[in-house]
Amino acid sequence: MTINLRGRRDIPYCYVKLDSGKWLPLDRGYNPLGKQTSYGDDYNQFDQMAVSFDCDPMSLHDGFDSPSNSNDRFYLYSDDPRTHKTYWSRLKHLESHIVG
């Protein structure tokens, strides 16, 4: 399954860690899900939309990709269509660790 243009806006592309320790899902345009306007890098204002996990999601190593210099962001898919094929199983695994 290829992730289409609408999917790029409506499903998590990556998660960014907030100052509170929660993780905010962002769409492919790096906007919080459901927000279609650019908010720059001040994602902390969306803490109420962020989630907590029962473990460090970066430790799951379930196909998630993160920049080598980052401990505060990981990606669920890339422009490589092979990552689209396993997207839903990775998202389901990740969501099983959400608390609250």
KAKATA-V585050 format. One record per residue. N is the residue number from 1. RES is the residue in three letters. SS is DSSP state (2 for helix, 1 for strand, 0 for the rest). PSI is psi in whole degrees, -180 to 180 (999 if undefined). Layout:
# KAKATA-V585050
N;RES;SS;PSI, N;RES;SS;PSI
This chain:
# KAKATA-V585050
1;MET;0;128, 2;THR;0;139, 3;ILE;0;118, 4;ASN;0;-179, 5;LEU;2;-44, 6;ARG;2;-41, 7;GLY;2;-33, 8;ARG;2;-22, 9;ARG;2;-25, 10;ASP;2;-5, 11;ILE;0;154, 12;PRO;0;128, 13;TYR;0;-43, 14;CYS;1;169, 15;TYR;1;138, 16;VAL;1;137, 17;LYS;1;131, 18;LEU;0;169, 19;ASP;0;-29, 20;SER;0;-12, 21;GLY;0;-9, 22;LYS;0;165, 23;TRP;1;128, 24;LEU;1;125, 25;PRO;1;135, 26;LEU;1;150, 27;ASP;0;-177, 28;ARG;0;-21, 29;GLY;0;9, 30;TYR;0;31, 31;ASN;0;149, 32;PRO;1;143, 33;LEU;0;134, 34;GLY;0;-8, 35;LYS;0;124, 36;GLN;0;8, 37;THR;0;145, 38;SER;0;134, 39;TYR;0;13, 40;GLY;0;-145, 41;ASP;0;6, 42;ASP;0;73, 43;TYR;2;-13, 44;ASN;2;-22, 45;GLN;2;-10, 46;PHE;2;27, 47;ASP;2;-34, 48;GLN;2;-17, 49;MET;2;-6, 50;ALA;0;164, 51;VAL;1;160, 52;SER;1;150, 53;PHE;1;156, 54;ASP;0;2, 55;CYS;0;175, 56;ASP;0;113, 57;PRO;2;-23, 58;MET;2;-19, 59;SER;2;-7, 60;LEU;0;-30, 61;HIS;0;47, 62;ASP;0;46, 63;GLY;0;2, 64;PHE;0;143, 65;ASP;1;141, 66;SER;0;148, 67;PRO;0;143, 68;SER;0;-21, 69;ASN;0;16, 70;SER;0;133, 71;ASN;0;9, 72;ASP;0;16, 73;ARG;1;138, 74;PHE;1;155, 75;TYR;1;144, 76;LEU;0;-23, 77;TYR;0;170, 78;SER;0;-171, 79;ASP;0;-8, 80;ASP;0;116, 81;PRO;2;-23, 82;ARG;2;-30, 83;THR;2;-20, 84;HIS;2;-31, 85;LYS;2;-31, 86;THR;0;10, 87;TYR;2;-52, 88;TRP;2;-37, 89;SER;2;-38, 90;ARG;2;-42, 91;LEU;2;-43, 92;LYS;2;-44, 93;HIS;2;-46, 94;LEU;2;-47, 95;GLU;2;-26, 96;SER;0;-12, 97;HIS;0;3, 98;ILE;1;135, 99;VAL;1;152, 100;GLY;0;999
